[in-house]
Amino acid sequence: MKKILFFFALLVGLTCSAQDNSPKHLLEQGIEEISKNNFSSGISLLKESATLARENKDERTMGKAYTALATAYLKNDNTAEALKNYILALPAFKNTRDNLGVANTSKEIGLLYVKQNRDDLAVQYFTEAIKLGKQLNNEMLTADALTGIGPAYENLHKIDKSLEAYSQALAIYRARGMEIQAGQTLSHMGNAYKKLGDFPQSILNYKEALGYFNSANDRFKVADVLCSLGGVLAMMEDYNESLRLYEQAYLDATSIKYDEVIMNASLGMANAYENLRQYPESVRYHKIHEQKKEAFINAKHSKEIAELKARAGKTKIVTAQSEDTNSSSTSTAGYDFYFYTFIGVVVLIVLVIVGFVLRRNALKKNKEDNMFSEAEGQERLRMVQNLHNDLDSKLEEINSLSESIVERANGLPSIKSQGEAMQETTRKIEENIRDIVWLLTPKTTTLTNYSGSIKEYVLDYFKDSPVEVLISEPDSISNTVITKESQVGLLSVIKDSLVFVKEDPQVSKVFFGITYTGTRLMVSIKDNGQGIEKSEADKKRLDSHLNSTGGIMRIDCDPGWGSVVKIIIPVEKKPRGKKTVMLNF
């Protein structure tokens, strides 16, 4: 009898042990550990659950385990592992005909593919989620998938499809009374209409979203939408209203310490003040933007470092716990550890010193090479300019001869027309030679040299013209380097702008000014001519010259008062030896 009781107790114990290690039980334990933020142990339990479920061909549990693993990795910002586990879960749900699981998993895969900019794949998975959501009459799942597919369509430049998806999702959210989701969808629609260039509709969507967020008292989203509204109005050139909205967004974001909106709103205010010609305020908010941007990036890096340290700390704890279970001798292991650590530190210090010396030598050599290249470039430029002066004098002689021919060709229209054609050809050759001098300048030059060169170019352009040229430039801007690409782009805009000035018969004065704010080079060209509006084709041609440089330009024409051309190009700052100078004009 005792033997029978013993074997019965043993059988019960084995059964209980088997139950404790079943895939479902491990899944529940893993989910519980993740909920307590014990990610290391929770992930281990979930992996074990998935492995046992696959061995037991329990696909339902296996799909749930992989989904829980993906969720855990998402909480740790490990999107690559999260995507991998969602994809592993999908066949398990399909094999068990769990359409709800397939739909939810497809939606999550689509969201992750959008983050990875793999929008074609995202659309495929979102489409499947939407289809299954409608079959299951699950409106919230369908609406969330429709909202997710919208940005994917936008990235694929299929704005109409994205708006259609947003509209369907919005109808569901409104019917369910979900204000936050409805506001987010309207904000997405505002972005889409902005990309289409339908600014009035974009403003309507943003304002409706603002109403939902105000009703829900979500101050962060209110600040976001105010900033977006300011951007649309700036595109419509309503700079006063744009400035008002940016200021409101800036104040709201400051009160809740929303650094990202503070950074964007300060930049928007700077641009608005600039277009309203309130340059001191523009410079002030540009500085605030740079400060907030630097602080935002530093805070982000600090957060990432803190997270890495936290993960490393968890790893050390797990390692220490596993070492405590070993019965090996700790004294010998501790001695070896400290010995090899000491050797490693010494080697690391030596490598750092050697690297520092090599880097210093490389920087010194690079500085010498740059000085040599700049000197060589300046000498080449001097030679080219001398050649230009010689050719210019010869062209003036040809021009004088052609004028003499025209004067003596009275009664001979064919000879007179040929002489005039010779004059025109000579003038064009002279302008082209002037441009060749610029194209043969060094690949890069400092802003100080560039300012002097461009001043000479403008004066030379009007030397044979009755137009009076007024120049405003600092004595020494900066030793910051301006690239050849920016030089050529800026020269092309200046050249075309000067052509407009010269073609206006009423122009008697032209003002040319250069300003440097530390990060941007600004050039202004003003005249006192007729102020004739330029065609859209001319504006687009001028703007195209600056596309590759990241620069912007604006033409203002006031009939009877003249024209103003403003050009701004970004200039990369050098870390040392800079001197910032600003002129107001």
GIFENGI-V531126 format. One record per residue. N is the residue number from 1. RES is the residue in one small letter. PSI is psi in degrees with one decimal (NA if undefined). Layout:
# GIFENGI-V531126
<<N/RES/PSI> <N/RES/PSI>>
This chain:
# GIFENGI-V531126
<<1/m/-41.4> <2/k/-38.9> <3/k/-39.3> <4/i/-42.9> <5/l/-37.8> <6/f/-48.2> <7/f/-33.2> <8/f/-44.3> <9/a/-40.8> <10/l/-41.3> <11/l/-42.2> <12/v/-42.5> <13/g/-43.9> <14/l/-38.0> <15/t/-44.1> <16/c/-41.7> <17/s/-41.7> <18/a/-39.0> <19/q/-39.7> <20/d/-29.0> <21/n/17.8> <22/s/156.0> <23/p/-39.9> <24/k/-42.4> <25/h/-42.1> <26/l/-36.9> <27/l/-46.5> <28/e/-41.7> <29/q/-43.0> <30/g/-43.6> <31/i/-39.1> <32/e/-42.4> <33/e/-40.3> <34/i/-39.6> <35/s/-26.1> <36/k/8.1> <37/n/22.3> <38/n/73.8> <39/f/-37.8> <40/s/-51.8> <41/s/-36.4> <42/g/-43.2> <43/i/-38.5> <44/s/-44.4> <45/l/-40.8> <46/l/-37.7> <47/k/-41.6> <48/e/-39.2> <49/s/-44.4> <50/a/-40.1> <51/t/-47.7> <52/l/-38.7> <53/a/-37.9> <54/r/-40.2> <55/e/-36.7> <56/n/-0.1> <57/k/34.9> <58/d/81.1> <59/e/-29.4> <60/r/-48.0> <61/t/-38.1> <62/m/-43.2> <63/g/-42.5> <64/k/-38.1> <65/a/-44.2> <66/y/-38.4> <67/t/-42.9> <68/a/-38.5> <69/l/-44.4> <70/a/-42.0> <71/t/-41.0> <72/a/-43.5> <73/y/-34.3> <74/l/-38.4> <75/k/-26.1> <76/n/10.1> <77/d/25.4> <78/n/80.5> <79/t/-30.1> <80/a/-47.7> <81/e/-35.4> <82/a/-46.4> <83/l/-42.4> <84/k/-43.8> <85/n/-33.4> <86/y/-42.1> <87/i/-35.7> <88/l/-31.7> <89/a/-29.8> <90/l/-48.7> <91/p/-34.2> <92/a/-43.1> <93/f/-37.9> <94/k/-39.6> <95/n/-29.9> <96/t/5.5> <97/r/37.1> <98/d/84.4> <99/n/-33.8> <100/l/-42.7> <101/g/-40.6> <102/v/-43.9> <103/a/-48.3> <104/n/-43.1> <105/t/-40.9> <106/s/-40.4> <107/k/-44.9> <108/e/-38.9> <109/i/-42.1> <110/g/-43.5> <111/l/-40.8> <112/l/-36.8> <113/y/-32.7> <114/v/-41.5> <115/k/-31.3> <116/q/6.7> <117/n/29.6> <118/r/69.7> <119/d/-32.0> <120/d/-45.9> <121/l/-38.1> <122/a/-43.1> <123/v/-39.2> <124/q/-46.5> <125/y/-38.3> <126/f/-40.0> <127/t/-41.9> <128/e/-40.9> <129/a/-41.1> <130/i/-43.9> <131/k/-47.4> <132/l/-36.1> <133/g/-40.7> <134/k/-38.8> <135/q/-36.0> <136/l/-1.5> <137/n/32.6> <138/n/92.6> <139/e/-39.5> <140/m/-41.8> <141/l/-43.5> <142/t/-45.1> <143/a/-41.8> <144/d/-39.6> <145/a/-38.3> <146/l/-41.0> <147/t/-35.7> <148/g/-34.9> <149/i/-20.7> <150/g/-54.3> <151/p/-32.9> <152/a/-44.0> <153/y/-38.3> <154/e/-44.3> <155/n/-26.6> <156/l/8.2> <157/h/32.4> <158/k/69.7> <159/i/-37.8> <160/d/-42.0> <161/k/-38.0> <162/s/-40.9> <163/l/-36.3> <164/e/-42.8> <165/a/-44.3> <166/y/-40.7> <167/s/-41.5> <168/q/-43.0> <169/a/-41.1> <170/l/-40.5> <171/a/-39.3> <172/i/-45.8> <173/y/-40.1> <174/r/-42.2> <175/a/-32.2> <176/r/-4.7> <177/g/29.6> <178/m/93.2> <179/e/-45.2> <180/i/-47.6> <181/q/-39.4> <182/a/-42.2> <183/g/-42.2> <184/q/-41.3> <185/t/-41.7> <186/l/-36.9> <187/s/-41.1> <188/h/-41.0> <189/m/-36.8> <190/g/-42.4> <191/n/-41.5> <192/a/-45.6> <193/y/-32.5> <194/k/-41.3> <195/k/-31.5> <196/l/-15.2> <197/g/6.8> <198/d/77.2> <199/f/-40.5> <200/p/-43.4> <201/q/-37.2> <202/s/-43.2> <203/i/-41.2> <204/l/-43.4> <205/n/-43.3> <206/y/-41.2> <207/k/-39.0> <208/e/-40.1> <209/a/-39.1> <210/l/-38.5> <211/g/-43.2> <212/y/-44.5> <213/f/-36.4> <214/n/-41.1> <215/s/-36.3> <216/a/-2.3> <217/n/37.2> <218/d/92.1> <219/r/-28.7> <220/f/-45.4> <221/k/-31.9> <222/v/-45.7> <223/a/-40.2> <224/d/-48.1> <225/v/-38.9> <226/l/-40.6> <227/c/-42.8> <228/s/-40.7> <229/l/-41.9> <230/g/-37.7> <231/g/-40.6> <232/v/-43.6> <233/l/-31.7> <234/a/-38.9> <235/m/-30.5> <236/m/1.8> <237/e/23.0> <238/d/77.7> <239/y/-27.8> <240/n/-47.5> <241/e/-36.9> <242/s/-43.7> <243/l/-41.3> <244/r/-44.2> <245/l/-41.1> <246/y/-39.6> <247/e/-42.6> <248/q/-43.3> <249/a/-40.5> <250/y/-45.8> <251/l/-44.2> <252/d/-44.2> <253/a/-36.2> <254/t/-39.5> <255/s/-28.6> <256/i/5.3> <257/k/48.7> <258/y/88.1> <259/d/-36.2> <260/e/-43.1> <261/v/-35.6> <262/i/-44.1> <263/m/-48.2> <264/n/-39.8> <265/a/-37.9> <266/s/-36.4> <267/l/-41.6> <268/g/-40.9> <269/m/-40.0> <270/a/-44.6> <271/n/-38.5> <272/a/-46.0> <273/y/-37.8> <274/e/-45.0> <275/n/-23.5> <276/l/4.4> <277/r/30.5> <278/q/75.1> <279/y/-38.9> <280/p/-42.6> <281/e/-36.1> <282/s/-46.8> <283/v/-40.1> <284/r/-47.5> <285/y/-24.8> <286/h/-40.1> <287/k/-41.6> <288/i/-42.1> <289/h/-45.6> <290/e/-40.7> <291/q/-46.0> <292/k/-37.0> <293/k/-44.9> <294/e/-42.3> <295/a/-38.5> <296/f/-44.2> <297/i/-42.0> <298/n/-41.0> <299/a/-39.2> <300/k/-44.9> <301/h/-40.2> <302/s/-39.9> <303/k/-42.1> <304/e/-41.6> <305/i/-41.0> <306/a/-40.8> <307/e/-39.4> <308/l/-40.5> <309/k/-40.1> <310/a/-41.9> <311/r/-40.8> <312/a/-37.2> <313/g/-40.7> <314/k/-39.1> <315/t/-40.3> <316/k/-38.9> <317/i/-45.0> <318/v/-41.8> <319/t/-42.1> <320/a/-39.4> <321/q/-39.5> <322/s/-32.4> <323/e/-31.7> <324/d/-26.3> <325/t/-16.3> <326/n/148.1> <327/s/15.9> <328/s/165.7> <329/s/122.2> <330/t/-27.3> <331/s/-46.0> <332/t/-42.2> <333/a/-39.5> <334/g/-39.4> <335/y/-45.8> <336/d/-40.2> <337/f/-49.4> <338/y/-35.5> <339/f/-49.8> <340/y/-30.3> <341/t/-42.9> <342/f/-46.2> <343/i/-42.1> <344/g/-42.4> <345/v/-43.7> <346/v/-46.8> <347/v/-41.1> <348/l/-42.5> <349/i/-42.7> <350/v/-43.2> <351/l/-39.0> <352/v/-43.1> <353/i/-46.2> <354/v/-42.5> <355/g/-40.1> <356/f/-44.2> <357/v/-46.2> <358/l/-40.3> <359/r/-41.2> <360/r/-42.5> <361/n/-39.7> <362/a/-41.8> <363/l/-39.4> <364/k/-44.9> <365/k/-40.1> <366/n/-37.6> <367/k/-42.8> <368/e/-41.7> <369/d/-39.2> <370/n/-41.1> <371/m/-41.4> <372/f/-43.4> <373/s/-40.6> <374/e/-42.5> <375/a/-42.3> <376/e/-41.0> <377/g/-41.1> <378/q/-38.9> <379/e/-41.1> <380/r/-39.2> <381/l/-41.2> <382/r/-42.1> <383/m/-41.6> <384/v/-40.2> <385/q/-37.5> <386/n/-43.3> <387/l/-39.1> <388/h/-42.2> <389/n/-41.1> <390/d/-46.8> <391/l/-36.1> <392/d/-41.7> <393/s/-38.7> <394/k/-40.0> <395/l/-33.5> <396/e/-37.9> <397/e/-44.5> <398/i/-40.9> <399/n/-40.5> <400/s/-42.3> <401/l/-42.5> <402/s/-36.8> <403/e/-39.7> <404/s/-39.6> <405/i/-42.7> <406/v/-41.0> <407/e/-35.7> <408/r/2.1> <409/a/26.8> <410/n/129.1> <411/g/-3.3> <412/l/80.6> <413/p/-35.2> <414/s/-42.7> <415/i/-39.2> <416/k/-43.8> <417/s/-36.1> <418/q/-38.4> <419/g/-41.8> <420/e/-38.6> <421/a/-37.7> <422/m/-41.1> <423/q/-45.3> <424/e/-42.4> <425/t/-41.5> <426/t/-42.6> <427/r/-42.4> <428/k/-39.3> <429/i/-40.2> <430/e/-42.7> <431/e/-41.0> <432/n/-38.6> <433/i/-37.9> <434/r/-40.1> <435/d/-35.5> <436/i/-37.5> <437/v/-41.7> <438/w/-39.5> <439/l/-21.3> <440/l/9.4> <441/t/163.9> <442/p/157.8> <443/k/-40.9> <444/t/156.3> <445/t/165.6> <446/t/159.6> <447/l/-32.8> <448/t/-48.2> <449/n/-40.5> <450/y/-41.0> <451/s/-44.1> <452/g/-41.2> <453/s/-42.7> <454/i/-29.8> <455/k/-45.2> <456/e/-38.6> <457/y/-46.3> <458/v/-45.4> <459/l/-40.8> <460/d/-33.3> <461/y/-36.3> <462/f/15.6> <463/k/-32.0> <464/d/19.6> <465/s/148.8> <466/p/-4.2> <467/v/131.2> <468/e/130.0> <469/v/126.0> <470/l/126.3> <471/i/136.0> <472/s/115.0> <473/e/149.3> <474/p/155.8> <475/d/-41.7> <476/s/113.5> <477/i/-66.6> <478/s/158.2> <479/n/11.7> <480/t/141.2> <481/v/136.8> <482/i/129.1> <483/t/162.1> <484/k/-36.8> <485/e/-44.8> <486/s/-37.7> <487/q/-49.7> <488/v/-43.3> <489/g/-46.1> <490/l/-41.1> <491/l/-41.4> <492/s/-41.8> <493/v/-43.8> <494/i/-44.0> <495/k/-48.9> <496/d/-36.2> <497/s/-39.8> <498/l/-32.6> <499/v/-43.3> <500/f/-42.2> <501/v/-46.0> <502/k/-29.9> <503/e/-14.4> <504/d/113.5> <505/p/-18.6> <506/q/-6.1> <507/v/125.6> <508/s/-18.6> <509/k/143.3> <510/v/134.8> <511/f/129.5> <512/f/119.7> <513/g/147.4> <514/i/133.4> <515/t/141.1> <516/y/123.1> <517/t/0.1> <518/g/-31.6> <519/t/-12.3> <520/r/143.9> <521/l/125.0> <522/m/132.7> <523/v/133.2> <524/s/137.1> <525/i/114.3> <526/k/144.9> <527/d/166.7> <528/n/34.4> <529/g/-150.7> <530/q/-24.7> <531/g/42.7> <532/i/132.5> <533/e/135.5> <534/k/150.0> <535/s/159.1> <536/e/-34.1> <537/a/-41.7> <538/d/-41.6> <539/k/-42.7> <540/k/-37.7> <541/r/-42.9> <542/l/-42.6> <543/d/-31.8> <544/s/-27.5> <545/h/-25.1> <546/l/-2.8> <547/n/-45.2> <548/s/-15.1> <549/t/-11.3> <550/g/11.8> <551/g/168.4> <552/i/160.4> <553/m/162.0> <554/r/137.8> <555/i/122.8> <556/d/124.4> <557/c/123.9> <558/d/103.5> <559/p/126.6> <560/g/-10.7> <561/w/-4.4> <562/g/-173.6> <563/s/155.3> <564/v/128.3> <565/v/123.6> <566/k/129.6> <567/i/133.2> <568/i/126.9> <569/i/140.4> <570/p/143.4> <571/v/126.7> <572/e/129.5> <573/k/142.5> <574/k/148.9> <575/p/-23.8> <576/r/159.7> <577/g/22.6> <578/k/152.3> <579/k/118.3> <580/t/131.8> <581/v/140.3> <582/m/137.4> <583/l/141.2> <584/n/124.8> <585/f/NA>>
